[in-house]
Structures are given as C-alpha cells and as structure tokens.
C-alpha cells in the first residue's frame, strides 16, 4: 500500500536520485499504477518535494556558495567562471552585450563580492 509520506521523504533525499518510480514501487511492494494515480490526484506534489529538498539543503548550499566566492576572489579562474554561471546565469561577454543593449540585471558578480567585503 502506498504511503505518501514515505514517497515524499524518498524523493526528497538526493541519495535516491538514481532511482525511478518503478524501482521505488518494487522496493516497497506498491503498484506503480497506484503511485501514478496518487501523483495525478496531487498535481503539485512534485513541486512540494522540490521545495522541501531546497529547504532541507539550504544551509549547505549557502556554505558552498561562500566557498565558491572565496575561491573566485582569490583568483581561481574555474571558480570565477562558476560564479558567473551560478549567480548571474551568464558570462562576461553576455554582460557586455546586455549593457550595450541597455538591458540590465539586478546585481552583478562584482556587486555581490563588494557587498561581501563591506
């Protein structure tokens, strides 16, 4: 029998990312059709699981972001490239093109680093 809380906890754990719903059902003697029916009856459940995962690992992600910024500030080119992708979702070339067009972003990487130094 399907236990919704068990499924939510299972899917919220990144250690289970390599599994499929079929594998989950096989491990718990649950019919895949019952799980699919339950998911269709709860259309926002996957979004809830995603939000739960994000909240569960927010503290760790903050530490990772801080370490990435620190390495980038120290001159690590790979970390700097990751910072651009992580925080701004673009590269310096894209920034230049956007500035020429007059389309701005909320904050640049340099502004984020300056705030950290303040």
RAJO-V890393 format. One record per residue. N is the residue number from 0. PHI is phi in whole degrees, -180 to 180 (* if undefined). PSI is psi in whole degrees, 0 to 359 (NA if undefined). NEAR is the number of other ideal C-beta (glycine too) atoms within 10 Angstrom. Layout:
n = {N N}
phi = {PHI PHI}
psi = {PSI PSI}
near = {NEAR NEAR}
This chain:
n = {0 1 2 3 4 5 6 7 8 9 10 11 12 13 14 15 16 17 18 19 20 21 22 23 24 25 26 27 28 29 30 31 32 33 34 35 36 37 38 39 40 41 42 43 44 45 46 47 48 49 50 51 52 53 54 55 56 57 58 59 60 61 62 63 64 65 66 67 68 69 70 71 72 73 74 75 76 77 78 79 80 81 82 83 84 85 86 87 88 89 90 91 92 93 94 95 96 97 98 99 100 101 102 103 104 105 106 107 108 109 110 111 112 113 114 115 116 117}
phi = {* -70 -111 -55 -65 -64 -64 -61 -64 -62 -71 -78 -92 -60 -64 -101 -61 -81 -95 -105 -63 -63 -66 -57 -62 -63 -71 -117 54 -115 -73 -58 -64 -67 -65 -61 -62 -63 -64 -69 -77 -127 -61 -95 -66 -68 -65 -63 -63 -61 -63 -62 -60 -61 -68 -65 -112 -60 -60 -68 -66 -63 -64 -65 -60 -63 -66 -63 -62 -61 -66 -65 -65 -78 105 -72 -63 -65 -65 -63 -63 -63 -61 -58 -68 -70 -94 -123 58 -161 -107 -57 -63 -64 -58 -60 -63 -67 -66 -63 -79 87 -98 -105 -113 -63 -140 -91 -59 -59 -67 -63 -67 -61 -65 -66 -74 -72}
psi = {139 130 103 320 323 317 316 314 320 310 337 345 117 339 342 10 334 355 157 169 327 320 318 311 319 323 337 9 48 139 131 323 326 319 315 318 315 318 321 329 346 74 335 10 321 324 320 319 316 315 320 316 314 316 325 327 12 316 318 321 326 318 319 316 317 317 321 314 319 314 321 317 330 355 7 112 322 318 321 318 317 323 315 314 319 312 334 351 30 175 168 326 317 321 313 316 319 322 321 323 343 12 119 172 169 303 145 168 317 321 320 317 318 322 322 324 337 NA}
near = {7 15 11 12 7 12 20 16 13 17 20 18 12 10 7 14 8 7 14 10 15 10 12 18 18 12 11 14 7 18 11 14 9 12 18 12 12 14 15 9 8 12 8 8 16 12 9 13 16 12 12 14 15 11 10 12 13 10 9 9 10 10 10 12 14 11 11 18 20 12 16 21 14 9 8 14 9 10 17 18 13 15 20 18 11 15 19 17 9 14 12 13 9 13 17 10 12 13 12 8 8 6 8 10 15 7 12 16 19 9 12 16 15 11 9 11 7 5}
